[in-house]
Amino acid sequence: MPARPFTPPRLIGHRGAKALAPENTLGSIRAAKAAGAPWVEIDAKLARDGVPVLMHDATLDRTTTGKGPVVALSAQELAQVDAGNGEGVPTLAQCLALCREIGLGLDLEIKPDPGTGPQTARAVLEVLDAEGWAATDDIVITSFDRAALAVVRDAAPGYIRGLLLSDRPADWREAAEALAVDAVIPGTRDILGPEDVTAILDGGWVPMVYTVNDAERAKELYDWGMASIVTDDPPALLGL
């Protein structure tokens, strides 16, 4: 059970603010700040040279003008790919510097390619250290990848950690306990009633949820005890 308090913001912009600007770009992070989001969520995976960059998918096709695997290109080469509005794919270091500059907290998802969870987690921790971020900053490190979270638990236990879930895995409680996470973060479709939020609270974890864009659904989740909602569209949910 978590031995420390963690109070996330009620609202976190998803991939910056995906509904307002191209996801996982510096422009999207700025858009989230301009819209009033106190924190942003981003995805970090490795480029060919081992540098963490902001990208959700394993390939470039959906979100950029590039094609093929992200890992086929170096961070410098990815910076030349148009990820939206003429921006290149940013590095995690650039994201951290911007969040510091404009005063945003960070929900940092480790999004490794298959089999690279530990390697990706170690690279992310190195960048956090190099950029002067610490466990005392406004940051939670999250992942679906349990091996990545295990590295963070062992190498940097001071960081607040969150276990991301999809499709209601039967062993989620055991995993959350073994990884000593502070938050449990299912998808909205897997929260069917207040009892699902209560189950997280009863385990001693902070309940967070992704990705909610409808105000009525957000209000329902808050009423059930949800502590924090990740949204593509911060303006739609602010003030709830």
N, C-alpha and C positions, 0 to 999 in steps of 0.2 A: 504494500500500500504506500502511496506517496507520503513522504515525510516532510513536505514543504508546501507552502501555499503557492498557488498559481492562479492569478485572476486575469484571464485574457480579455481583450476588448469584446464588446458584444457583436461587433461587426468587423470583418476582415475582407479586403478586396482580393478577389480570386485572380491569380496570375497578373497582378497589378489591379487593373479594373477592366476585365476582358470585354465587357459590353461597351466600354467607352473608347478603347484604343487597342491596337494589336497586342495580344497576350504575351507576357514574359518579355516585354520591351521596357526600356527606360521611360519611354513615353507613356506606357500604361501605368507604370509606378507613379509618375507625375500626375496622371489623370486621377488616380485613386486619391492622392493627397488633395488635389484641387476639389474633389467631390466630397471631402470630409472624412474619408476612411482613416482611422488612426493607425492601422497596420495593413500590410499587404502580404499575400501568399505568393510565392514563386517556386518554380521547379528547377533543381540543379542536377545536371548530368555532365558526364565527361566528354570533352572533345578528344580528338586523336592524341594530342600531346599531354593529356591528363589534366587539363585546365577545366575547372567547373564552369559551365555556361548555363544560361537560362533557356531551357527548352523542355517541353512536356513530352513530346513524341520521340520515338527512337529514330524517326526519319524527318527530313526537312520538308517533305512534300506538302503537308497540310497548311503550315503556317508561314512558309517562306517561299521565295522564288527559286530556291535550290531544290535538288532532288537527291534521294538516296540517304544513307545512314548519317546521322549527326557525327558519329565517331569516325567517319571517313575523312573529316576535315579538322584542321587545327583551329584553335581559338582565333588566331589571326585571320585564317581563311573564312571562318564563320562570320567574322566582323564585316566581311565584304558581301555577305548574302543579305538580301532585303527581307527583313522580318516584319515589315509593315511600315508605311509612312517613310520609307527610305532609310530606316534604321537597320543596322546590322544586328546580329545576334550578340547580346551583351554577355560579358563575363560576370560571374558571381561577385568578383571584386568590384566591378563597376556598380553593381546593384547595391552592395553594402555601402559603398561611398555615397551613393545618392540617397539611400535611406537615412544615413547619418546626417547628410547635408540638409535634407528637408524635414527631418524629424518624424520618420515613420518607424514603427515597430515591424518585426518581420516573422512571418510563419514560413520557415525555410524547409521545403520538402526535398528530401534526397530522393531523386527519381532515377535510379540507376538502370542501365541496360541489364538484361538478364545475366546473372553471374558476377556482376561487378559491384554489388552492394558494399562490401567492406572497403574496396579500393575507392569508391566514390565518397563514402563517408569520411575516410581519412583525408582525402583531398579537400573536402568541404571544411573540415576542422582546421586544416592548415591555412586555408584562405581566411577563415574567421580570425584566426590568431594573427596572421599577417596584416589584416586590416584593422586590428585593434578592437575587435568585438570580443565580448566575454559573456559568461553566464549571467552576469548581473545586468546585461542590457535587455531591452524589450525584444526577446526572441524566443521562439519555440522551434525546435528541430523535429520534423515529422517525417514519417515514411510508411509505405506499405511493406517495404523490404525489411524483414526482421533482422537479417544479418547486418544491414546498415545500422539499424538502431542499436544492436548489440555492441558494435564498435563505438558508437557515441557513448553508450552506457559505461563502457570499460575505459575508454581513453579520455573522456571529458564528462564525468558524471555530474558536474555542476549544472550543465545545460538542462533546461526544461525540455522534456521530450513528449511526443505524441504519437500514438499508434493509429495509423489510418487503416480503415476497414472497408471492404466491399463484400456484398453478398452474405453478410452475417455468418462469418466462419464460426464453427462450433467451438473452437478452442480459443476464442478471443480473450476470455478472462485469463486463462493460463498464460497466454502470450504476453498480455499486459503486465501480469505479475512478474514473469520471468525477465522481461525487459525493463522493469522498474520505471514504467512511463508515468507521466503526470496527467496526461489527457488521453482520452479515447475518442476517435473521430470517425464515425460512420458516415456513409452517404445518406442523404435525406430520404431516399426510397427505402432504406432499411430501418427508419424510425417510424414504426407503425402506430405507436401509441405512447402515452406517458410512461408506461412500464419499461419501455426500452431506454428512456433517459434515466429512470430510477435505477435500473440495473447498473448503469455506469456510475452513478453517484454512490450507490451502495458499495461498490468496489473501492471507493476512495479516489476515483479519477474524476477529472474535470470533463464534462461532456461538451464536445464541439461537433459541428456538422458541416458537411459540404454537399452540394453547391445549391444554395437556395436563392431564387430570384423573385419569388412571388411574396408580396407583403402579407397576405393572409396566411400562407404557410409559415412564414417567419414568425408571425405573432403566435400561431399555434405552438410552434416549437419553443419559443420563449416561455409561453404559459406552462408548458410541460417541464420547464426547468433547464432548458438548454442554455449554456453559458455563453456560447460564441457561435456565430454563423459566418461561414465563408460564402461570399456572393460575387457574381460577375458584375453586378449593378449596384454599387453602394448607394447612389442617390435614391433608389427605389425602396430601400429598407432603413435609411437613416431616421432616427427619431422613434423607432418602435421600442 
